[in-house]
Amino acid sequence: MNKVALITGATRNLGFSLAQGLARRLDPTDTVYLTGRDGERVAQSLKNIAGAKAEIRGEVLDVSMREAIERFAGDLADRHGGIDIVFSNHYTRVQPEDNPADVIDYYVEANNLGTTNMLRSFAPLLRDGGRLLVVASRAGSLRALAPALHPRFANLTSLDDVDHAVCRWRDAVRSGRAPGQAWPAWINIPSKIGQVAAVRVLAAQRRAQDLSRGILIASISPGLIDTGASRPWLDLSGAPQPDEVAGPLIDFALDPDFDEAHYGELVHVGREEPGASFGHVIRTGSIVPWQ
Ligand SMILES: NC(=O)c1ccc[n+]([C@@H]2O[C@H](COP(=O)([O-])OP(=O)(O)OC[C@H]3O[C@@H](n4cnc5c(N)ncnc54)[C@H](OP(=O)(O)O)[C@@H]3O)[C@@H](O)[C@H]2O)c1
């Protein structure tokens, strides 16, 4: 059957490289959807794609709009009957000079509620052998949070629970109570934990059936990438470019076999990292511990 792939946030950096890389690796009968929130940037990104073998289509998909995700999932189901590869990659940036209280609403709307809505709408469309991969980060571990906050994300059982936990944190940030509750100042950290929690919850619900159908749902830690999303926050000297990071992620998605231990987990796929907060080196294929 012809393969169908979808990448969110594909108008620059890692998302663009994933779309271009998949379009180069898949067959002419396959389709890659390069999506983004802005029509002009989607059109420009399509023009910038080089060397595609598969058909590549651009679509506007603003993940902060739940109805837009649902509509797009419905359209894809009508056109293709299902989907094979989804990279939920989108990221709305925050800058160090931003007041978290001012940006938290749209940040959570896209990065967290957008991700749970992608999971709700696209997991049911996965074909046998499908891959649903949420690009998170190694920060998406409870170890990055004060222990008193762990119960907020541990033992959740539904995506609604995850949204609720994330929105409680969002409300604390919006009202200025977050620092007093020991939440980290960089809102990326709880947000990534929320993404990983969402994948874990969905995977717990679907595990037996997905494994019997060769479907992998997982979060991905891609390691540092030299992009403007991280540059203001981290020392990126020597960090790889988006194309270099996309290669192993595409290998991971296209590998017909996978390690069942990866199902539902946060898997590091990329360069070896010192992993200071975990006390050991994180290698590609290793699971970043949740707790
Ligand atoms: N950079 C790193 O060091 C690093 C490390 C670990 C994990 N990651 C993760 O890797 C992923 C990609 O990172 P990146 O550095 O490539 O980020 P980026 O350069 O900021 O690109 C993010 C993409 O998401 C799109 N986007 C933003 N809001 C959206 C929305 N509401 N709906 C749809 N698309 C939206 C952006 O579109 P516009 O072009 O319209 O802004 C852009 O195409 C993210 O999930 C990030 O957290 C990155």
The ligand as an SDF file (V2000), in Angstrom:
LIG
                    3D

 48 52  0  0  0  0  0  0  0  0999 V2000
   16.2100   22.9510   18.8310 N   0  0  0  0  0  0  0  0  0  0  0  0
   16.6000   22.1070   19.7860 C   0  0  0  0  0  0  0  0  0  0  0  0
   17.7170   22.1590   20.3240 O   0  0  0  0  0  0  0  0  0  0  0  0
   15.6310   21.0430   20.2490 C   0  0  0  0  0  0  0  0  0  0  0  0
   16.0680   20.1550   21.2630 C   0  0  0  0  0  0  0  0  0  0  0  0
   15.1980   19.1650   21.6970 C   0  0  0  0  0  0  0  0  0  0  0  0
   13.9300   19.0590   21.1420 C   0  0  0  0  0  0  0  0  0  0  0  0
   13.5380   19.9360   20.1690 N   0  0  0  0  0  0  0  0  0  0  0  0
   12.1800   19.7890   19.6170 C   0  0  0  0  0  0  0  0  0  0  0  0
   12.2660   19.5690   18.2230 O   0  0  0  0  0  0  0  0  0  0  0  0
   11.0940   20.1240   17.5890 C   0  0  0  0  0  0  0  0  0  0  0  0
   11.5220   21.0620   16.4590 C   0  0  0  0  0  0  0  0  0  0  0  0
   12.3610   22.0560   17.0120 O   0  0  0  0  0  0  0  0  0  0  0  0
   12.9650   23.2300   16.1360 P   0  0  0  0  0  0  0  0  0  0  0  0
   14.1860   23.6710   16.8440 O   0  0  0  0  0  0  0  0  0  0  0  0
   13.0280   22.8030   14.7130 O   0  0  0  0  0  0  0  0  0  0  0  0
   11.8170   24.3410   16.3220 O   0  0  0  0  0  0  0  0  0  0  0  0
   11.5300   25.6810   15.4510 P   0  0  0  0  0  0  0  0  0  0  0  0
   12.7000   26.0690   14.6560 O   0  0  0  0  0  0  0  0  0  0  0  0
   10.9670   26.6750   16.4030 O   0  0  0  0  0  0  0  0  0  0  0  0
   10.3790   25.1940   14.4320 O   0  0  0  0  0  0  0  0  0  0  0  0
    9.1050   24.9130   14.9520 C   0  0  0  0  0  0  0  0  0  0  0  0
    8.1030   24.7240   13.8400 C   0  0  0  0  0  0  0  0  0  0  0  0
    6.7930   24.6130   14.4470 O   0  0  0  0  0  0  0  0  0  0  0  0
    5.9140   25.5260   13.7860 C   0  0  0  0  0  0  0  0  0  0  0  0
    4.7900   25.9640   14.6200 N   0  0  0  0  0  0  0  0  0  0  0  0
    4.7910   26.8780   15.6020 C   0  0  0  0  0  0  0  0  0  0  0  0
    3.5390   27.0340   16.0750 N   0  0  0  0  0  0  0  0  0  0  0  0
    2.7410   26.2070   15.3530 C   0  0  0  0  0  0  0  0  0  0  0  0
    1.3570   25.9430   15.3410 C   0  0  0  0  0  0  0  0  0  0  0  0
    0.5210   26.5630   16.1820 N   0  0  0  0  0  0  0  0  0  0  0  0
    0.8650   25.0440   14.4460 N   0  0  0  0  0  0  0  0  0  0  0  0
    1.6970   24.4140   13.5790 C   0  0  0  0  0  0  0  0  0  0  0  0
    3.0230   24.6290   13.5340 N   0  0  0  0  0  0  0  0  0  0  0  0
    3.5330   25.5200   14.4200 C   0  0  0  0  0  0  0  0  0  0  0  0
    6.8200   26.6790   13.3670 C   0  0  0  0  0  0  0  0  0  0  0  0
    6.1680   27.4140   12.3650 O   0  0  0  0  0  0  0  0  0  0  0  0
    6.5940   28.9190   11.9490 P   0  0  0  0  0  0  0  0  0  0  0  0
    7.6500   28.7240   10.9020 O   0  0  0  0  0  0  0  0  0  0  0  0
    5.3090   29.4550   11.4240 O   0  0  0  0  0  0  0  0  0  0  0  0
    7.0730   29.5810   13.1910 O   0  0  0  0  0  0  0  0  0  0  0  0
    8.0430   25.9110   12.8730 C   0  0  0  0  0  0  0  0  0  0  0  0
    7.8160   25.4140   11.5730 O   0  0  0  0  0  0  0  0  0  0  0  0
   10.3040   20.8270   18.6830 C   0  0  0  0  0  0  0  0  0  0  0  0
    9.2810   19.9800   19.1670 O   0  0  0  0  0  0  0  0  0  0  0  0
   11.3580   21.0570   19.7480 C   0  0  0  0  0  0  0  0  0  0  0  0
   10.8230   21.1940   21.0450 O   0  0  0  0  0  0  0  0  0  0  0  0
   14.3610   20.9170   19.6950 C   0  0  0  0  0  0  0  0  0  0  0  0
  1  2  1  0
  2  3  2  0
  2  4  1  0
  4  5  1  0
  4 48  2  0
  5  6  2  0
  6  7  1  0
  7  8  2  0
  8  9  1  0
  8 48  1  0
  9 10  1  0
  9 46  1  0
 10 11  1  0
 11 12  1  0
 11 44  1  0
 12 13  1  0
 13 14  1  0
 14 15  2  0
 14 16  1  0
 14 17  1  0
 17 18  1  0
 18 19  2  0
 18 20  1  0
 18 21  1  0
 21 22  1  0
 22 23  1  0
 23 24  1  0
 23 42  1  0
 24 25  1  0
 25 26  1  0
 25 36  1  0
 26 27  1  0
 26 35  1  0
 27 28  2  0
 28 29  1  0
 29 30  1  0
 29 35  2  0
 30 31  1  0
 30 32  2  0
 32 33  1  0
 33 34  2  0
 34 35  1  0
 36 37  1  0
 36 42  1  0
 37 38  1  0
 38 39  2  0
 38 40  1  0
 38 41  1  0
 42 43  1  0
 44 45  1  0
 44 46  1  0
 46 47  1  0
M  CHG  2   8   1  16  -1
M  END
$$$$
